[in-house]
Each structure stands twice: as C-alpha cells, then as structure tokens.
Amino acid sequence: MTRFLCLGVLLLAFVSVNGTPRNIIFIAADDLGWNDVGFHNEDMITPNIDKLAKLGVILNSSYVQPVCTPSRHSWMTGVYPFKVGLQRAALFAQTAQCSPLDLTFLPQRLQKLGYATHMVGKWHLGMCNWNCTPTYRGFDSFLGYYNGMEDYYNKTNLNLNGIDFHDGEKPLQDTTYSTYLYAQRAQKIIEDHDKSKPLFLYLPFQAVHDPIQVPQRFEDMYPNIQTDVRRKYCGMVSALDEAIGNVTDTLRKNNMFDESLIIFTADNGGWVTQGGNNYPLRGGKVTVFEGGTRGAAFVVGSGLEKSGYTYDGMIHAVDWHPTIVAAAGGELPKSEYDSIDGVNQWEALSTGGESKRTEFVYNLDNALMPPTGHAAIRVGKYKLIDGYPGPFRTWYLPDQVETEECNPSDERGYYECLQKRDAAKLKDTEKKGLEGIWAGEGLYDLSVDPNERNDISRLHPDVVKELKKKLNEYRKSLVRPKPQIPVPASNPDNYGGYWMPGWC
C-alpha cells in the first residue's frame, strides 16, 4: 500500500503545467441525443458546447448504457451494470436498492489524492439508506435530487409527489429552474474553491430529461420547428448550453480554466418520445442500438497534448473511472484495477493514441424482453445484437417525435407499459422479421455501417458464432436484477413531504 501511495504522490507532481494537480470537471447531460448538439447538427444553437468541443477532442465512439442509472453506476465504479444487477431499466423511487456499497466510488479515490469533491445535480444511484447517498460515497458536498425525474421548478416527483431536493443531508424547497440553479451552485463552488487543493466537480444536469419545461426565451430560439415537444426540447438544450457557458466563464474568471480538464457526455441516447433525436443513428434511449448508447461527448483542457480534432477510438462509460484517476495523477492498485471493467484511456486521450479498448458489452440481461434490450456486444468493427434490442427500432428524423400510449411521467409504469406493448405485438408476430419486435437483431459492421441499416449475419456466420461465444463468457458473471418492489416506508409523507433516506 505504501508503494502505491508514494507513486500517487510522485505522479501528482506532474499533472499540470504549473506543477499542481489539475482540476477535473465532469459534466453530464441527461437524455441528450446524438443529433442534439451543434457539433453534430448545425441547426442546434449550442455555441458554448460547440466552442469547447472544437477546442478539445470530440469523441466519436464514446459509449454509455441505454438508460441513466446504469451509466452513472459505470462512471462511478468502473464496473459493468450487468455484474451487479443494475442493467435493467433505472432505479425507481420507492426501491430499496442502490449501487453496491462494497464498490469504491470515483470521488472516494480522488479524495485520497487530495481533491475537494463536489456534486451538483442528479444522483439516481439509490437513496433508501444514507450510505447510498452522495456525501457518504465520496462527495464533500451535494446539491440536487436523488431519484430519476421531477419538475424543473418545484422539484416534486411527477407521479408520486413529494419534494426531492437536497443540500447535503438537508431537504430544501426551491422553485428556481433547475438548469439555472445547478449552474449557479457550480459557479459558487468554483468561486469559493481553495486553490491549494485540486477540484473535482461532478455536474450531472437534470436537463434535458423530461418533463419538457423551459423558459420561453429559449423555446423562441427555434421558431422554425413545427413539433411542439421538439421545439421546447431544443430550447432546453440551449438553456443547458448557456449554463455550461456560465460555468466555464467562471473557471476563466477565477484563473482555473487552463488548469482544468473538462469532460462532457450524455448519459444515454435521446428519448425519441420526448423530443430527443439521434439521427442518423438508429433507435434511442432504452435500446442497445447506436442511437441509445453512442453518446455525444468531448474532452477539453489541461493535459491534452493534441486537440482540435475528432477521436474515433472506442471508449466505454466504465473507462471514465480509471481514466479520471489517471488524469488526476493516481493509479489503481493492480488488484483493484483487475476487479473492474474500465480501461485507463488517459494516455490515448491525452496524446491521440490508439484506444486500449477493443470490445465492450452494450447490455446483458437474462430476461427475454427487458425494456433496455436483451444483449449486444461489440468486438472491433463488429456489433452483434442478440435478441430483443429495445422498444424503439427505427431511424427518427430531427422533427419526428415518436408517439405512444405509455406515460413517461410514471417511470415505473412506463417501462412496464413498453414491455406489455411489445409482448402484445409478439403474439401477433409469427416470425422474427423486419415488422416484428426483433427488428434490428443481427450483425453489423460499424466501420462502414454506423447507422445499423444492413444486417450481415448471414454473410458472416463465423463472426456471429465468435461474438455469441464471447457473450456467453460474459454471462458467467451476470447478476440477475432484483425486482423493484415499492416500499411503503419510502412515502414522503413520512418525512414531512420530502424524499428522504432511512427506510432500508
């Protein structure tokens, strides 16, 4: 242990230009689509995000999970969600589960490297017990909400009621639009930061997850969009862009920008029923298609020896854990590094070198029709979708919003509704065909077909066999998800109208 501590101290001395550890700002956009940023789509008004992306390195093959909880678990732990039973849907309010407490979270490692660690925004990794919550898992401070979705203004859970808004362990009431509020808190953290210590700021915005709510001035920026939900959604993206611009301006004003590494990523693809768009990629959130798992992302700032280009190397959400530790000047002990799935990509990202990742699992579930897809794997240029790919299986044009009967405000009921919808279709489908719920199952060469239009499984049965063999190897470490059974003791009425820990 002493050897590793000494090594960490030695590396810290060389992590920034002035010899001090670099600050690390990790920004996550919730449900942001591939086609919802200006550096992918010139119709989007995101000047601050675009400037940062073009100044740094645009990540063209940065992958996340199909929905939010699994991605956030991956970032914090470096462990695939299917190995801990978190691969199916997201954690619902009232559920007595959280990301396993025996896993070391990223901010806990950074605290040991001398970092001040702060979180602002959405948690969604469990909250039934205080030990599941941010300030018990490595963050010095936390302002935000525990569960998956809520009103942007009054901070109430849309389906179950109760206020979900907290400053540390203290519940609060606040009606400020959350995109403004979270940016203001991030700015305050930067302004008050003791520069004798490096800063790790984890900033997972609520935006642009539903409900679709935005101040009118941002919606008015898109008068040519005819679809109401898409127009409002795009306004939400531009509000997020303004917030990110305010945060980075504050870094500059406090002479911290040049000494900061900024990471920006979506947590999953855009939600095609709520205005999000992933065109030309196929599918969207809650699918294992590229549109659900290939995230809009970039890195910019301190430590990048090469910048101003697009990096095509393969990166997965689990990689951010060891990569950020390395960017901070640390190193995971070999025994711990071997116990996670993440790969340290810092050398590749900082120099533009070859990615150290050659394969990854999109998702792996034991159920026939889980709401976030049954199984998919990528090895090199080949991707195999094995079984049900998820509920949204086509290519959605920018102003095309999928309509359906399922209510997204009821998160638990929403996933159940999608399953019942496709199960009913299954009864009417005699075979797996392009019109069936398995449309999209097959083999794709992503080097020439990144939009998954041409299934080549019949042309390459040997590749299919090899990738299925690899999936079966991964299945040996699969942990089946636990049923998410509502716990009556979680009722906010038991805690003065607030969502609070302490009931499991």
C-alpha positions, 0 to 999 in steps of 0.5 A: 500500500505504501508503494502505491501511495508514494507513486500517487504522490510522485505522479501528482507532481506532474499533472499540470503545467504549473506543477499542481494537480489539475482540476477535473470537471465532469459534466453530464447531460441527461437524455441528450441525443446524438443529433442534439448538439451543434457539433453534430447538427448545425441547426442546434444553437449550442455555441458554448458546447460547440466552442469547447468541443472544437477546442478539445477532442470530440469523441466519436465512439464514446459509449454509455448504457441505454438508460441513466442509472446504469451509466452513472453506476459505470462512471462511478465504479468502473464496473459493468451494470450487468455484474451487479444487477443494475442493467435493467431499466433505472432505479425507481423511487420507492426501491430499496436498492442502490449501487453496491456499497462494497464498490469504491466510488470515483470521488472516494479515490480522488479524495485520497489524492487530495481533491475537494469533491463536489456534486451538483445535480442528479444522483439516481444511484439509490437513496433508501439508506444514507450510505447510498447517498452522495456525501457518504460515497465520496462527495464533500458536498451535494446539491440536487435530487436523488431519484430519476425525474421531477419538475424543473421548478418545484422539484416534486416527483411527477407521479408520486409527489413529494419534494426531492431536493437536497443540500447535503443531508438537508431537504430544501424547497426551491422553485428556481429552474433547475438548469439555472440553479445547478449552474449557479451552485457550480459557479459558487463552488468554483468561486469559493474553491481553495486553490491549494487543493485540486477540484473535482466537480461532478455536474450531472444536469437534470436537463434535458430529461423530461418533463419538457419545461423551459423558459420561453426565451429559449423555446423562441430560439427555434421558431422554425420547428413545427413539433411542439415537444421538439421545439421546447426540447431544443430550447432546453438544450440551449438553456443547458448550453448557456449554463455550461457557458456560465460555468466555464466563464467562471473557471476563466474568471477565477484563473482555473480554466487552463488548469482544468480538464473538462469532460462532457457526455450524455448519459444515454441516447435521446428519448425519441418520445420526448423530443430527443433525436439521434439521427442518423443513428438508429433507435434511442434511449432504452435500446442497445442500438447506436442511437441509445448508447453512442453518446455525444461527448468531448474532452477539453483542457489541461493535459491534452497534448493534441486537440482540435480534432475528432477521436474515433477510438472506442471508449466505454462509460466504465473507462471514465473511472480509471481514466479520471484517476489517471488524469488526476495523477493516481493509479489503481492498485493492480488488484483493484484495477483487475476487479473492474471493467474500465480501461485507463484511456488517459494516455490515448486521450491525452496524446491521440493514441490508439484506444486500449479498448477493443470490445465492450458489452452494450447490455446483458440481461437474462430476461427475454424482453427487458425494456433496455434490450436483451444483449449486444456486444461489440468486438472491433468493427463488429456489433452483434445484437442478440435478441430483443434490442429495445422498444424503439427500432427505427431511424427518427428524423430531427422533427419526428417525435415518436408517439405512444400510449405509455406515460413517461411521467410514471417511470415505473409504469412506463417501462412496464407499459413498453414491455406489455406493448411489445409482448402484445405485438409478439403474439401477433408476430409469427416470425422474427422479421423486419415488422416484428419486435426483433427488428434490428437483431443481427450483425453489423459492421460499424466501420462502414455501417454506423447507422445499423441499416444492413444486417450481415449475419448471414454473410458472416456466420463465423463472426456471429458464432465468435461474438455469441461465444464471447457473450456467453463468457460474459454471462458467467458473471451476470447478476440477475436484477432484483425486482423493484418492489415499492416500499411503503416506508419510502412515502414522503409523507413520512418525512414531512413531504420530502424524499428522504433516506432511512427506510432500508 
